[in-house]
Amino acid sequence: MANIAEGNGRRTNKDFASFLVQAHGSAAEVQSHLYVALDLEYIEADSFKELYDLTDEVSRMTMSLAQHLRNSQ
């Protein structure tokens, strides 16, 4: 979320798109942490799936917006 906010404050679409790519990477990092939480039984499988799927959706949305911004230049 912070990467998206910072990118939105940049002057160009190219800069914003770069921060969206960073946000995409951060989403992958969250998904990695979700696997650890599941393996350590901090969360249940249902919660894991719901959170993983939501993170995947956000990840796809950030990449779609980044692509749109790059193509609109």
C-alpha positions in Angstrom: 0.0 0.0 0.0 2.8 2.4 0.8 4.5 1.8 -2.6 1.2 2.6 -4.3 0.7 5.8 -2.3 4.3 6.9 -2.9 4.0 6.2 -6.6 0.8 8.1 -6.9 2.6 11.1 -5.5 5.2 11.0 -8.3 5.1 13.3 -11.2 5.0 10.9 -14.1 3.1 7.8 -15.1 6.4 6.0 -15.6 7.4 6.7 -12.0 4.0 5.6 -10.7 4.2 2.4 -12.8 7.6 1.6 -11.3 6.2 1.8 -7.8 3.3 -0.4 -8.8 5.8 -3.0 -9.9 7.4 -2.7 -6.4 3.9 -3.2 -4.9 3.5 -6.3 -7.0 6.7 -7.6 -5.5 5.5 -6.8 -2.0 2.3 -8.7 -2.7 4.5 -11.8 -3.6 6.4 -11.3 -0.3 3.1 -11.2 1.6 2.1 -14.5 -0.1 5.4 -16.0 1.0 4.7 -15.0 4.6 1.2 -16.5 4.3 2.8 -19.9 3.5 5.0 -19.6 6.6 2.0 -18.7 8.7 0.1 -21.7 7.4 3.1 -24.0 7.9 3.5 -22.8 11.5 -0.3 -23.2 12.0 -0.7 -19.5 12.8 -3.6 -19.5 10.3 -6.0 -22.1 9.0 -6.2 -23.3 5.5 -9.5 -21.4 4.8 -7.9 -18.1 6.0 -4.8 -18.8 4.0 -6.8 -19.3 0.8 -8.9 -16.2 1.3 -5.9 -14.0 2.1 -3.8 -15.5 -0.7 -6.5 -15.0 -3.3 -7.1 -11.4 -2.2 -3.4 -10.7 -2.4 -3.3 -12.3 -5.8 -6.2 -10.1 -7.0 -4.4 -6.9 -5.7 -1.2 -8.1 -7.4 -2.9 -8.5 -10.7 -4.6 -5.1 -10.4 -1.4 -3.3 -9.7 0.3 -4.9 -12.7 -2.7 -4.0 -14.9 -2.6 -0.4 -13.8 1.2 -0.3 -14.3 0.8 -1.6 -17.8 -2.0 0.9 -18.5 0.2 3.8 -17.3 3.1 2.7 -19.4 0.9 2.4 -22.5 -0.8 5.8 -22.0 2.4 7.7 -22.3 
